[in-house]
Amino acid sequence: MRRICPVIVLLCLLCGCKGRQGSASPAPSYRPFPRAMVNASGQDAVEHMMLHYWDSFTDTTVLYASDSLAINGVRNDDAEAALGAFATFVQQIPHEVALQAMENFYSRIDAFQRVFPHANMFEKMVAFTSRYFYDPNSPVRDESLYLPFVSRLAGSDLVDPGLHMAYEWDARMCSLNLPGTPAADFPFTDTAGRIRTLYSIKADYTLLIFGNPDCTACRELMEVMESIPEISALIESGRLKVVDIYIDGEVDLWKEHIPESPATWLNGYDHTMTIRDNLVYDVRALPSLYLLDARKTVLRKDAPEDRILNDLVQI
């Protein structure tokens, strides 16, 4: 597996029509997502494009058709595809710049909706953003980038007041165990009945997995990891510890399946139910993966499996 290299990337640089501010007559026809094909030859160019990715699409000098099929003249599927591309590429630039790109994105759709209050820009783009950046099944999810977006939703007057508390909750969950912060410690009982803690595990890297014996995706992850020589070598050398934690209450079921787990993994269950009850970690789907360094600083939070595996191979 390889990361997408942004050195020479085909990206969408936005362009648009010029016209009278707040035009009352929508252009009747649909249009492609506004873009210019550009060969970016440097990191600064890529970052600039991400910061201005939405400028033309959200230009308020002309209002295009906004109906059940389109968002400001761009068909729903094309607008969603553009959001998917943005979600992919924005994660290839420095995190601080990516956060600013997300802030810019929110500000653009917010401003557009205020100029054209009867358009559907804000509602649909918010739904797409949640689907790609926050849905636990999204292959490009990233809670750290969704956090500035959902934090603004929680206080927005463009949002149904009945949804404010839900967005506040999502923002709170996104703020747990962010990359660059210390992972929350917790006790667990291992297969020998000993009580241990996350911070008692010593290794250059720790892969923390919240899984379940009945989870098909968990078993598939186990098989994939065992098939990758680089990861096996990391584990055998002691540089990587894989810690698989069961957080539900059916301990007998967990014990029954212990023999199925690799002998090189450290398995345990949350005997205090701290993770589930106290929301030390927000486990929304299984398996949920966290990559930690030697000091238990979070490197990846609930990241897609291919991203975690790629990190481990690169090590």
C-alpha positions in Angstrom: 0.0 0.0 0.0 1.2 3.5 -0.8 0.3 7.0 0.2 -0.9 9.4 -2.5 2.0 11.6 -3.3 0.9 15.2 -3.8 4.1 16.3 -5.7 2.4 16.0 -9.1 -1.4 15.7 -8.6 -4.3 16.4 -10.8 -6.5 18.6 -8.7 -9.6 20.8 -9.0 -8.7 24.5 -9.1 -11.9 26.4 -9.0 -13.0 28.9 -11.6 -16.4 30.6 -12.1 -18.6 32.9 -14.0 -18.8 36.6 -13.2 -22.1 38.5 -13.0 -24.3 40.7 -10.9 -24.1 40.0 -7.1 -27.1 38.0 -5.8 -28.6 37.5 -9.3 -32.3 36.6 -8.8 -32.5 34.5 -12.0 -30.9 31.1 -11.7 -29.0 29.8 -14.7 -31.4 27.1 -16.1 -28.9 24.4 -17.0 -26.7 22.1 -14.9 -22.9 22.4 -15.1 -19.9 20.3 -14.2 -18.2 20.9 -10.9 -16.1 24.0 -11.7 -12.5 23.0 -12.1 -9.3 23.6 -14.0 -6.9 20.8 -14.6 -3.6 21.8 -13.1 -0.3 20.0 -12.8 0.9 21.0 -9.3 4.7 20.8 -9.1 5.2 21.9 -5.5 3.8 21.4 -2.1 2.9 25.1 -1.8 0.7 24.8 -5.0 -1.1 21.8 -3.6 -1.8 23.5 -0.3 -3.0 26.7 -2.1 -5.4 24.6 -4.2 -6.9 22.9 -1.1 -7.4 26.2 0.6 -9.3 27.5 -2.4 -10.9 24.3 -3.6 -14.5 25.6 -3.1 -14.1 29.2 -4.2 -15.8 29.0 -7.6 -18.5 26.5 -6.6 -19.6 28.9 -3.8 -19.2 32.1 -5.8 -22.2 34.3 -5.1 -22.1 36.4 -8.2 -24.4 34.0 -10.0 -27.0 31.5 -8.7 -27.3 28.4 -10.7 -30.1 25.8 -10.4 -30.6 24.5 -6.9 -33.2 21.8 -6.7 -33.6 18.1 -5.8 -31.0 17.1 -8.4 -28.4 19.8 -8.1 -26.5 22.1 -5.8 -25.8 25.5 -7.4 -26.0 23.9 -10.8 -23.8 20.9 -10.1 -25.6 17.6 -10.0 -25.7 15.9 -6.6 -23.4 13.0 -7.6 -20.8 15.4 -9.0 -20.8 17.6 -5.9 -20.5 14.5 -3.7 -17.6 13.2 -5.8 -15.9 16.6 -5.5 -16.3 16.4 -1.7 -14.8 12.9 -1.8 -11.8 14.1 -3.8 -11.3 17.0 -1.4 -11.5 14.6 1.6 -8.8 12.5 0.1 -6.4 15.2 -1.0 -6.8 17.5 2.1 -5.3 14.7 4.2 -2.1 14.7 2.1 -1.1 18.2 3.2 0.2 19.4 6.6 -2.4 19.1 9.3 -2.4 22.8 10.2 -3.1 23.7 6.6 -5.8 21.0 6.3 -7.6 22.5 9.3 -7.6 25.9 7.7 -8.9 24.3 4.5 -11.8 22.9 6.5 -12.5 26.2 8.1 -12.4 27.9 4.7 -14.8 25.3 3.3 -17.3 25.9 6.1 -17.1 29.6 5.8 -17.7 29.4 2.0 -20.9 27.3 2.2 -22.1 29.4 5.2 -21.6 32.7 3.3 -23.3 31.3 0.2 -26.4 30.2 2.1 -26.8 33.6 3.7 -26.7 35.3 0.3 -29.1 32.7 -1.1 -31.2 31.5 1.8 -33.5 29.4 -0.3 -30.7 27.5 -1.9 -29.7 24.0 -0.8 -26.0 24.4 -0.6 -25.5 24.3 3.2 -27.8 21.4 4.0 -26.4 19.1 1.3 -22.8 19.8 1.7 -23.1 19.4 5.5 -24.6 15.9 4.8 -21.8 15.0 2.4 -19.1 16.2 4.8 -20.4 14.2 7.7 -20.6 11.1 5.4 -17.0 11.3 4.3 -15.2 12.7 7.3 -17.2 11.2 10.2 -19.1 8.1 9.2 -17.3 5.2 10.8 -17.4 3.2 7.5 -15.9 6.0 5.4 -12.5 5.0 4.0 -11.4 8.7 4.3 -12.8 9.5 7.7 -10.8 11.9 9.8 -12.3 13.1 13.1 -9.6 15.7 13.6 -10.5 17.4 10.4 -14.2 17.1 11.0 -13.9 18.7 14.5 -13.6 22.4 13.3 -16.5 21.8 10.9 -18.9 20.2 13.4 -17.9 22.6 16.1 -19.3 25.5 14.0 -22.4 23.5 13.1 -23.1 23.2 16.9 -23.6 26.9 17.2 -24.9 27.8 13.7 -28.2 29.6 13.2 -28.4 27.8 9.8 -28.9 24.6 11.7 -32.2 23.4 13.2 -31.9 24.2 16.9 -33.0 20.7 17.7 -29.7 19.4 16.1 -27.4 21.6 18.1 -27.0 19.2 21.0 -26.3 16.3 18.6 -23.5 18.3 16.9 -22.1 19.4 20.2 -21.9 15.7 21.2 -20.2 14.8 17.9 -17.7 17.6 18.5 -17.0 16.3 22.0 -16.4 12.8 20.7 -14.1 14.1 18.0 -12.1 16.0 20.6 -11.2 12.7 22.5 -7.7 11.3 21.9 -6.8 13.6 19.0 -3.6 12.9 17.1 -0.7 14.6 18.9 -2.3 14.2 22.3 -1.6 11.5 25.0 -4.0 8.5 24.6 -6.3 8.0 27.6 -5.0 5.3 29.9 -7.3 2.5 31.1 -7.1 -0.8 33.0 -7.8 -4.1 31.4 -7.6 -7.8 32.3 -5.4 -10.0 30.1 -5.8 -13.6 29.1 -3.9 -14.7 32.2 -6.2 -12.8 34.5 -3.7 -10.1 35.3 -4.8 -6.5 35.5 -2.8 -4.3 33.3 -2.9 -0.7 31.9 -2.3 0.7 28.4 0.6 2.7 29.7 2.3 -0.4 31.2 2.9 -1.7 27.7 6.4 -0.9 26.5 7.2 -0.7 22.8 8.2 1.8 20.1 4.7 1.6 18.8 1.4 0.3 20.1 -1.5 -0.6 17.8 -4.6 -0.4 20.0 -7.6 -2.4 18.6 -11.1 -2.3 20.0 -12.6 -5.5 18.6 -15.0 -8.3 19.2 -14.8 -12.1 18.6 -18.0 -12.0 16.5 -16.7 -9.2 14.3 -16.1 -10.4 10.8 -14.1 -7.3 9.9 -11.9 -7.9 13.0 -11.0 -11.4 11.8 -10.3 -10.1 8.3 -7.9 -7.5 9.8 -6.2 -10.1 11.8 -5.6 -12.2 8.6 -4.3 -9.3 6.6 -1.9 -8.2 9.3 -0.5 -11.7 9.6 0.1 -11.8 5.9 2.2 -8.7 5.8 5.9 -9.5 6.4 6.9 -6.0 7.5 4.3 -6.0 10.2 5.2 -9.5 11.4 8.8 -8.4 11.7 7.9 -5.4 13.7 5.9 -7.5 16.2 8.6 -10.2 16.4 11.3 -7.6 17.1 9.2 -6.1 19.9 9.1 -2.7 18.3 5.3 -3.1 17.8 2.8 -4.3 20.4 -0.7 -5.1 19.2 -3.2 -4.7 22.0 -6.7 -6.1 21.2 -9.3 -5.0 23.8 -12.8 -6.3 24.2 -15.1 -3.7 25.6 -18.5 -5.5 25.9 -19.9 -7.5 28.8 -19.9 -11.1 27.5 -16.6 -12.1 28.9 -17.2 -15.8 28.5 -17.6 -15.3 24.7 -14.3 -13.4 24.7 -12.6 -16.2 26.6 -14.0 -18.8 24.2 -12.3 -17.1 21.2 -8.9 -16.4 22.8 -7.2 -19.3 21.0 -8.2 -17.8 17.6 -6.1 -14.7 18.3 -2.4 -14.5 17.3 -0.1 -15.6 20.1 2.0 -12.5 19.5 -0.9 -10.2 20.3 -1.8 -9.0 23.8 -5.5 -9.6 24.4 -7.6 -8.2 27.2 -11.1 -7.1 28.2 -12.3 -3.9 29.9 -13.3 -5.4 33.3 -14.4 -2.0 34.6 -16.4 -1.1 31.5 -14.6 2.3 31.7 -14.3 2.6 27.9 -17.9 2.0 27.1 -19.5 3.6 30.2 -17.2 6.6 30.8 -16.6 7.3 27.1 -12.8 7.3 27.5 -12.7 6.3 23.8 -15.6 6.8 21.3 -15.9 3.3 19.8 -18.5 3.7 17.0 -17.7 0.7 14.9 -15.5 -2.4 15.1 -12.6 -2.8 14.7 -11.5 0.7 15.9 -7.8 1.3 15.5 -5.4 3.7 17.2 -1.7 3.9 16.5 0.4 5.2 19.4 4.1 6.0 19.7 6.4 4.9 22.6 5.1 7.7 24.9 1.5 6.7 24.0 0.9 9.8 22.0 -1.8 9.3 19.4 -0.5 9.1 15.9 -3.7 7.9 14.3 -7.2 8.0 15.8 -9.8 5.5 14.7 -8.2 5.6 11.3 -9.1 3.5 8.3 -7.3 0.2 8.3 -5.4 0.7 5.1 -3.9 3.9 6.5 -2.8 2.2 9.7 -1.3 -0.7 7.8 0.5 1.6 5.4 2.0 3.4 8.4 3.2 0.2 9.9 4.8 -1.0 6.6 6.6 2.4 6.3 8.0 2.0 9.8 
